[in-house]
Amino acid sequence: MNEFLDKNKKLILIILIIIAIELSGHGIFASFIRFLNSINSV
């Protein structure tokens, strides 16, 4: 398990950053959902 963490630390960090951005509401998924909602509300 420790070797796995050493090799993938950068990948794990990137994933955590992406998750943090998504949860804060500024990610690609949040933007896409807002876009769909704006189409539906017209």
N, C-alpha and C positions, 0 to 999 in steps of 0.2 A: 504493500500500500504506500509506503514511503517513497519508493522509486517512482510510482505512478504520480505522486504529488510533485516530485522534483521535476519530472519531465513535462508535466502539464500545468505548472504554476502560471505561466503566461496565458494559456488558454482559459484556465479557471478565472483569472483576473479579468480577462476580456468579457467572459460570460457574466460575471458579477456586475461589471460596469454596464453592460447592455441591460441586464435585469433592473438595475437601479434607474437607468434612464427611462425604461418602459414604465416602471412603477411611478415615476415622478410625472408622467403624462406627456413627455416630450419625445417619445420614441416613434418609430415608424408605424407600429401597430396602433398606438393611440391616435396618431395623425390620420391613419386610414379609417379608423372607426369614426372620428369626428367628420371626415370627408363624407362617409356614407350617411351619417346622421344629417348633414347639411343637405344632401340630395333628397333624402326622405322628407325633410321638413318643408321643401319648396312647394 
